[in-house]
Amino acid sequence: MLRIKGRIGEWPVDLTVEMDREDWAQLAALLPRDSVMASAPAPQATVAKAQDGLWQTAQDLLQRAGSLEGPQLLAELSALAGSAAAGKRLLVRLRHCPQVQIESGAEAPLYRWIG
Protein backbone atom coordinates (compact mmCIF):
# COMPACT_ATOMS: atom_id res chain seq x y z
CA MET A 1 0.00 0.00 0.00
CA LEU A 2 1.23 3.48 -0.87
CA ARG A 3 -0.19 6.59 0.82
CA ILE A 4 0.18 10.04 -0.68
CA LYS A 5 -0.70 13.05 1.43
CA GLY A 6 -0.19 16.69 0.69
CA ARG A 7 -1.79 19.66 -0.99
CA ILE A 8 -2.51 20.72 -4.54
CA GLY A 9 -2.86 24.46 -4.21
CA GLU A 10 -5.54 25.01 -1.59
CA TRP A 11 -6.92 21.44 -1.79
CA PRO A 12 -5.81 18.74 0.63
CA VAL A 13 -4.92 15.39 -0.94
CA ASP A 14 -5.01 12.03 0.85
CA LEU A 15 -4.69 9.14 -1.59
CA THR A 16 -4.17 5.48 -0.81
CA VAL A 17 -3.02 3.16 -3.59
CA GLU A 18 -3.05 -0.57 -2.95
CA MET A 19 -0.46 -2.53 -4.89
CA ASP A 20 0.31 -6.23 -4.79
CA ARG A 21 3.70 -7.86 -5.52
CA GLU A 22 3.03 -7.99 -9.26
CA ASP A 23 2.26 -4.25 -9.36
CA TRP A 24 5.49 -3.44 -7.50
CA ALA A 25 7.45 -5.73 -9.83
CA GLN A 26 5.99 -3.99 -12.90
CA LEU A 27 6.83 -0.60 -11.43
CA ALA A 28 10.39 -1.69 -10.60
CA ALA A 29 10.84 -3.00 -14.14
CA LEU A 30 10.11 0.49 -15.50
CA LEU A 31 12.88 2.12 -13.46
CA PRO A 32 16.23 2.60 -15.16
CA ARG A 33 18.89 0.32 -13.66
CA ASP A 34 21.57 3.01 -13.37
CA SER A 35 19.35 5.20 -11.16
CA VAL A 36 19.10 2.55 -8.48
CA MET A 37 21.71 3.29 -5.86
CA ALA A 38 23.19 0.97 -3.26
CA SER A 39 21.57 1.49 0.12
CA ALA A 40 24.63 2.76 1.93
CA PRO A 41 24.00 4.68 5.12
CA ALA A 42 24.28 8.45 4.80
CA PRO A 43 27.06 10.17 6.71
CA GLN A 44 25.91 11.48 10.10
CA ALA A 45 26.72 15.10 9.23
CA THR A 46 24.53 14.95 6.13
CA VAL A 47 21.63 13.39 8.04
CA ALA A 48 21.89 15.94 10.85
CA LYS A 49 22.01 18.83 8.38
CA ALA A 50 18.92 17.52 6.55
CA GLN A 51 17.05 17.14 9.85
CA ASP A 52 18.00 20.67 10.91
CA GLY A 53 16.77 22.01 7.58
CA LEU A 54 13.52 20.11 7.93
CA TRP A 55 13.09 21.40 11.50
CA GLN A 56 13.62 24.99 10.34
CA THR A 57 11.13 24.49 7.52
CA ALA A 58 8.55 23.08 9.98
CA GLN A 59 8.96 26.15 12.20
CA ASP A 60 8.67 28.46 9.18
CA LEU A 61 5.48 26.69 8.13
CA LEU A 62 3.78 27.35 11.46
CA GLN A 63 5.18 30.86 11.70
CA ARG A 64 3.79 31.80 8.26
CA ALA A 65 0.40 30.28 9.09
CA GLY A 66 0.27 31.90 12.53
CA SER A 67 -1.84 29.05 13.89
CA LEU A 68 -3.00 25.63 12.69
CA GLU A 69 -5.15 22.88 14.15
CA GLY A 70 -3.26 19.70 15.07
CA PRO A 71 -4.61 17.41 12.32
CA GLN A 72 -3.97 19.96 9.57
CA LEU A 73 -0.49 20.71 10.92
CA LEU A 74 0.30 16.99 11.12
CA ALA A 75 -0.85 16.48 7.51
CA GLU A 76 1.34 19.33 6.29
CA LEU A 77 4.34 18.18 8.33
CA SER A 78 3.92 14.60 7.06
CA ALA A 79 3.83 15.84 3.47
CA LEU A 80 6.86 18.01 4.14
CA ALA A 81 8.84 15.23 5.84
CA GLY A 82 7.79 12.48 3.44
CA SER A 83 6.18 10.13 5.97
CA ALA A 84 3.61 10.12 8.75
CA ALA A 85 6.20 9.00 11.30
CA ALA A 86 8.57 11.85 10.45
CA GLY A 87 5.64 14.27 10.52
CA LYS A 88 4.70 13.09 14.00
CA ARG A 89 8.27 13.59 15.20
CA LEU A 90 8.19 17.17 13.93
CA LEU A 91 4.80 17.74 15.59
CA VAL A 92 6.14 16.51 18.95
CA ARG A 93 9.17 18.70 18.54
CA LEU A 94 6.93 21.72 17.85
CA ARG A 95 4.85 20.84 20.91
CA HIS A 96 7.95 21.29 23.08
CA CYS A 97 9.27 24.35 21.24
CA PRO A 98 9.25 27.55 23.35
CA GLN A 99 8.03 29.59 20.36
CA VAL A 100 4.85 27.50 20.08
CA GLN A 101 1.77 27.78 22.26
CA ILE A 102 -0.82 25.02 22.27
CA GLU A 103 -4.44 25.87 23.00
CA SER A 104 -7.38 23.55 23.44
CA GLY A 105 -9.64 23.79 20.44
CA ALA A 106 -13.21 22.54 20.10
CA GLU A 107 -12.16 19.40 18.26
CA ALA A 108 -8.36 19.49 18.13
CA PRO A 109 -5.45 21.34 19.71
CA LEU A 110 -4.50 24.62 18.11
CA TYR A 111 -0.78 25.22 17.54
CA ARG A 112 0.02 28.95 17.60
CA TRP A 113 3.37 30.57 16.76
CA ILE A 114 4.23 33.12 19.46
CA GLY A 115 7.81 33.73 18.34
Contact map, one row per residue, 1 for C-alpha under 8 A:
1110000000000001111100000000000000000000000000000000000000000000000000000000000000000000000000000000000000000000000
1111000000000001111000000000000000000000000000000000000000000000000000000000000000000000000000000000000000000000000
1111100000000111100000000000000000000000000000000000000000000000000000000000000000000000000000000000000000000000000
0111110000001111000000000000000000000000000000000000000000000000000000000000000000000000000000000000000000000000000
0011111000011110000000000000000000000000000000000000000000000000000000000010011000000000000000000000000000000000000
0001111100011100000000000000000000000000000000000000000000000000000000000011011100000000000000000000000000000000000
0000111111111000000000000000000000000000000000000000000000000000000000000001000000000000000000000000000000000000000
0000011111111000000000000000000000000000000000000000000000000000000000000000000000000000000000000000000000000000000
0000001111100000000000000000000000000000000000000000000000000000000000000000000000000000000000000000000000000000000
0000001111110000000000000000000000000000000000000000000000000000000000000000000000000000000000000000000000000000000
0000001111111000000000000000000000000000000000000000000000000000000000000000000000000000000000000000000000000000000
0000111101111100000000000000000000000000000000000000000000000000000000000000000000000000000000000000000000000000000
0001111100111110000000000000000000000000000000000000000000000000000000000000000000000000000000000000000000000000000
0011110000011111000000000000000000000000000000000000000000000000000000000000000000000000000000000000000000000000000
0011100000001111100000000000000000000000000000000000000000000000000000000000000000000000000000000000000000000000000
1111000000000111110000000000000000000000000000000000000000000000000000000000000000000000000000000000000000000000000
1110000000000011111000000000000000000000000000000000000000000000000000000000000000000000000000000000000000000000000
1100000000000001111100000000000000000000000000000000000000000000000000000000000000000000000000000000000000000000000
1100000000000000111111110000000000000000000000000000000000000000000000000000000000000000000000000000000000000000000
1000000000000000011111110000000000000000000000000000000000000000000000000000000000000000000000000000000000000000000
0000000000000000001111111000000000000000000000000000000000000000000000000000000000000000000000000000000000000000000
0000000000000000001111111100000000000000000000000000000000000000000000000000000000000000000000000000000000000000000
0000000000000000001111111110000000000000000000000000000000000000000000000000000000000000000000000000000000000000000
0000000000000000001111111111000000000000000000000000000000000000000000000000000000000000000000000000000000000000000
0000000000000000000011111111100000000000000000000000000000000000000000000000000000000000000000000000000000000000000
0000000000000000000001111111110000000000000000000000000000000000000000000000000000000000000000000000000000000000000
0000000000000000000000111111111000000000000000000000000000000000000000000000000000000000000000000000000000000000000
0000000000000000000000011111111000000000000000000000000000000000000000000000000000000000000000000000000000000000000
0000000000000000000000001111111100000000000000000000000000000000000000000000000000000000000000000000000000000000000
0000000000000000000000000111111100000000000000000000000000000000000000000000000000000000000000000000000000000000000
0000000000000000000000000011111110110000000000000000000000000000000000000000000000000000000000000000000000000000000
0000000000000000000000000000111111110000000000000000000000000000000000000000000000000000000000000000000000000000000
0000000000000000000000000000001111110000000000000000000000000000000000000000000000000000000000000000000000000000000
0000000000000000000000000000000111111000000000000000000000000000000000000000000000000000000000000000000000000000000
0000000000000000000000000000001111111000000000000000000000000000000000000000000000000000000000000000000000000000000
0000000000000000000000000000001111111100000000000000000000000000000000000000000000000000000000000000000000000000000
0000000000000000000000000000000001111110000000000000000000000000000000000000000000000000000000000000000000000000000
0000000000000000000000000000000000011111000000000000000000000000000000000000000000000000000000000000000000000000000
0000000000000000000000000000000000001111100000000000000000000000000000000000000000000000000000000000000000000000000
0000000000000000000000000000000000000111110000000000000000000000000000000000000000000000000000000000000000000000000
0000000000000000000000000000000000000011111000000000000000000000000000000000000000000000000000000000000000000000000
0000000000000000000000000000000000000001111101100000000000000000000000000000000000000000000000000000000000000000000
0000000000000000000000000000000000000000111111100000000000000000000000000000000000000000000000000000000000000000000
0000000000000000000000000000000000000000011111110000000000000000000000000000000000000000000000000000000000000000000
0000000000000000000000000000000000000000001111111000000000000000000000000000000000000000000000000000000000000000000
0000000000000000000000000000000000000000011111111100000000000000000000000000000000000000000000000000000000000000000
0000000000000000000000000000000000000000011111111110000000000000000000000000000000000000000000000000000000000000000
0000000000000000000000000000000000000000000111111111000000000000000000000000000000000000000000000000000000000000000
0000000000000000000000000000000000000000000011111111100000000000000000000000000000000000000000000000000000000000000
0000000000000000000000000000000000000000000001111111110000000000000000000000000000000000000000000000000000000000000
0000000000000000000000000000000000000000000000111111111000000000000000000000000000000000000000000000000000000000000
0000000000000000000000000000000000000000000000011111111100000000000000000000000000000000000000000000000000000000000
0000000000000000000000000000000000000000000000001111111110000000000000000000000000000000000000000000000000000000000
0000000000000000000000000000000000000000000000000111111111000000000000000000000110000000000000000000000000000000000
0000000000000000000000000000000000000000000000000011111111100000000000000000000000000000010000000000000000000000000
0000000000000000000000000000000000000000000000000001111111110000000000000000000000000000000000000000000000000000000
0000000000000000000000000000000000000000000000000000111111111000000000000000000000000000000000000000000000000000000
0000000000000000000000000000000000000000000000000000011111111100000000000000100100000000010000000000000000000000000
0000000000000000000000000000000000000000000000000000001111111110000000000000000000000000000001000000000000000000000
0000000000000000000000000000000000000000000000000000000111111111000000000000000000000000000000000000000000000000000
0000000000000000000000000000000000000000000000000000000011111111100000000000000000000000000000000000000000000000000
0000000000000000000000000000000000000000000000000000000001111111111100001000000000000000000000000000000000000011100
0000000000000000000000000000000000000000000000000000000000111111111000000000000000000000000000000000000000000000101
0000000000000000000000000000000000000000000000000000000000011111110000000000000000000000000000000000000000000000000
0000000000000000000000000000000000000000000000000000000000001111111100000000000000000000000000000000000000000000000
0000000000000000000000000000000000000000000000000000000000000111111100000000000000000000000000000000000000000001100
0000000000000000000000000000000000000000000000000000000000000110111110000000000000000000000000000000000000000111100
0000000000000000000000000000000000000000000000000000000000000100111111011000000000000000000000000000000000000111000
0000000000000000000000000000000000000000000000000000000000000000001111111000000000000000000000000000000010011110000
0000000000000000000000000000000000000000000000000000000000000000000111111100000000000000000000000000000000011110000
0000000000000000000000000000000000000000000000000000000000000000000011111110000000000000000000000000000000010000000
0000000000000000000000000000000000000000000000000000000000000000000111111111000000000000000000000000000000000000000
0000000000000000000000000000000000000000000000000000000000000100000111111111100000000000001000000000000000000000000
0000000000000000000000000000000000000000000000000000000000000000000001111111110000010011001000000000000000000000000
0000110000000000000000000000000000000000000000000000000000000000000000111111111000010010000000000000000000000000000
0000011000000000000000000000000000000000000000000000000000000000000000011111111100000010000000000000000000000000000
0000000000000000000000000000000000000000000000000000000001000000000000001111111110000111011000000000000000000000000
0000110000000000000000000000000000000000000000000000000000000000000000000111111111111111000000000000000000000000000
0000110000000000000000000000000000000000000000000000000000000000000000000011111111110010000000000000000000000000000
0000010000000000000000000000000000000000000000000000010001000000000000000001111111000010000000000000000000000000000
0000000000000000000000000000000000000000000000000000010000000000000000000000111111110110000000000000000000000000000
0000000000000000000000000000000000000000000000000000000000000000000000000000011111110110000000000000000000000000000
0000000000000000000000000000000000000000000000000000000000000000000000000000011011111110000000000000000000000000000
0000000000000000000000000000000000000000000000000000000000000000000000000110011011111111000000000000000000000000000
0000000000000000000000000000000000000000000000000000000000000000000000000000010000111111100000000000000000000000000
0000000000000000000000000000000000000000000000000000000000000000000000000000110011111111110000000000000000000000000
0000000000000000000000000000000000000000000000000000000000000000000000000111111111111111111000000000000000000000000
0000000000000000000000000000000000000000000000000000000000000000000000000100110000011111111100000000000000000000000
0000000000000000000000000000000000000000000000000000000000000000000000000000000000001111111110000000000000000000000
0000000000000000000000000000000000000000000000000000001001000000000000000000100000000111111111000000000000000000000
0000000000000000000000000000000000000000000000000000000000000000000000001100100000000011111111100000000000000000000
0000000000000000000000000000000000000000000000000000000000000000000000000000000000000001111111110000000000000000000
0000000000000000000000000000000000000000000000000000000000000000000000000000000000000000111111111000000000000000000
0000000000000000000000000000000000000000000000000000000000100000000000000000000000000000011111111001000000000000000
0000000000000000000000000000000000000000000000000000000000000000000000000000000000000000001111111001110000000010000
0000000000000000000000000000000000000000000000000000000000000000000000000000000000000000000111111101000000000000000
0000000000000000000000000000000000000000000000000000000000000000000000000000000000000000000011111111000000000000000
0000000000000000000000000000000000000000000000000000000000000000000000000000000000000000000000011111100000000000000
0000000000000000000000000000000000000000000000000000000000000000000000000000000000000000000000001111100000000000111
0000000000000000000000000000000000000000000000000000000000000000000000000000000000000000000001111111110000000011111
0000000000000000000000000000000000000000000000000000000000000000000000000000000000000000000000100111111000000011110
0000000000000000000000000000000000000000000000000000000000000000000000000000000000000000000000100001111100001111000
0000000000000000000000000000000000000000000000000000000000000000000000000000000000000000000000000000111110001111000
0000000000000000000000000000000000000000000000000000000000000000000000000000000000000000000000000000011111011100000
0000000000000000000000000000000000000000000000000000000000000000000010000000000000000000000000000000001111111100000
0000000000000000000000000000000000000000000000000000000000000000000000000000000000000000000000000000000111111000000
0000000000000000000000000000000000000000000000000000000000000000000000000000000000000000000000000000000011111000000
0000000000000000000000000000000000000000000000000000000000000000000011100000000000000000000000000000000111111100000
0000000000000000000000000000000000000000000000000000000000000000000011000000000000000000000000000000011111111110000
0000000000000000000000000000000000000000000000000000000000000000001111000000000000000000000000000000011110011111000
0000000000000000000000000000000000000000000000000000000000000100001111000000000000000000000000100001111000001111100
0000000000000000000000000000000000000000000000000000000000000100011100000000000000000000000000000001111000000111110
0000000000000000000000000000000000000000000000000000000000000110011000000000000000000000000000000011100000000011111
0000000000000000000000000000000000000000000000000000000000000000000000000000000000000000000000000011100000000001111
0000000000000000000000000000000000000000000000000000000000000010000000000000000000000000000000000011000000000000111
